[in-house]
Amino acid sequence: MKGKIIVEIRDKRYPILLDLNKASQGKLNLTTIIDFQSRAVIKIFIYQEQQATLIGELEVKNLPHEKAGEPIIYLLGEFDGKSELSFKVILKGRTYTQTSISIKKYTTEKKRALIFIPAAVIVGFLGIFLLLKETDFLRKTPAPAFEKPTASDPLTISKKEPRKSYESKERVKKEKTISSKKVTDREKKLSEPAEAIVREKEKIEPSRVISYKEEVKEPDVKELAEQKEKEIETAVLAEQAKEDTERYEKEYIQPQWTFEKEVVYFEPRRAVLIPEAKQELDRILISLNKIPDSNVTISGHCALFGTEQGRYILSVIRAQRVYNYLRQCGWNPEKKPRIEGLGGKQSVTEDTDMQRLNRRVEINIEQQ
């Protein structure tokens, strides 16, 4: 089966998710497009012969109310190599929704067309054969015999009647002569000895002798040159198509990036790391040491109390404390991380009783 699976969200096409030439798996990293987006519809297309056909949709409802670009949504796809597709949406580490789609009907239509075309050709040849047979039958059908006009019927006697009578007599006389000649030839042949008849039957006419000696045909130089030219042209086109494919993949297919977000929490109006936060940072440090070339952003946040200037200063101190602790524990990144304080600009909730969720530092890890 030839084709590819691509997805679209709000008229935005993403890279190829699955290759239908074989059993395959794919993963796409998606996110929200507008602030506080509550739902998203993922359209799934099958791309065959330069034509995209919609085969299904995945609706993701009740998304967390966050700024555009958060949260990170993972779309996983799998093809069994025959006709079944399965898709799964993962949000914050758990399966949000999943579905299966069969693409059998998108492949059987061509097979049916391939069956109907030979059948139509056979029916057409059969119709032509019957038509020719019918025409030949009508041609060989003898003309109906008419009664000979009599002298008593004045309407059927014409001026040329004596000439017709003379012609018919001549024809009858000629047929009798031919018939008598055939009978004479037959009697003469029957009177010959049996051995002569056998020799006559075994005699092979020179015109009917079939020669099985194959003619040796010398190769045509012009045909060989044309054939060689076609082979060279085919090789050049194949090489050009390969270069075009590589250039397309390099220019238009963006590299796949994965995103991870870790969070540690703080006490009210303080920037001191509590024991739970240190344990969480020790766990995060193991992952950071495995990917030293990743892009890391450490952003501090505050509860929605006090002034915005005070929230900003406290969020910066919290982010710096997290960075200093990771460095003290042996973290040595190849790329300098980005440290920022956002105050209360990107709060998780506005509920007064849930402000503990806003007292946090987020560590965003981006890797290829």
HELIX and SHEET records of a PDB file:
HELIX    1   1 LYS A  105  LYS A  140  1                                  36    
HELIX    2   2 PRO A  154  THR A  156  5                                   3    
HELIX    3   3 GLU A  161  SER A  191  1                                  31    
HELIX    4   4 ALA A  194  GLU A  202  1                                   9    
HELIX    5   5 PRO A  206  ARG A  208  5                                   3    
HELIX    6   6 VAL A  221  GLU A  251  1                                  31    
HELIX    7   7 PRO A  275  LYS A  290  1                                  16    
HELIX    8   8 GLU A  308  GLN A  328  1                                  21    
HELIX    9   9 THR A  352  LEU A  357  5                                   6    
SHEET    1   A 3 LYS A  12  ARG A  13  0                                        
SHEET    2   A 3 LYS A   4  ILE A   9 -1                                        
SHEET    3   A 3 LEU A  18  ASP A  19 -1                                        
SHEET    1   B 4 LYS A  12  ARG A  13  0                                        
SHEET    2   B 4 LYS A   4  ILE A   9 -1                                        
SHEET    3   B 4 ALA A  40  GLN A  48 -1                                        
SHEET    4   B 4 GLN A  51  VAL A  60 -1                                        
SHEET    1   C 4 SER A  24  THR A  31  0                                        
SHEET    2   C 4 ILE A  72  PHE A  79 -1                                        
SHEET    3   C 4 GLU A  84  LEU A  91 -1                                        
SHEET    4   C 4 ARG A  94  SER A 102 -1                                        
SHEET    1   D 4 THR A 258  TYR A 265  0                                        
SHEET    2   D 4 ARG A 360  GLN A 367 -1                                        
SHEET    3   D 4 ASN A 295  GLY A 300 -1                                        
SHEET    4   D 4 ARG A 338  GLY A 341  1                                        
END                                                                             
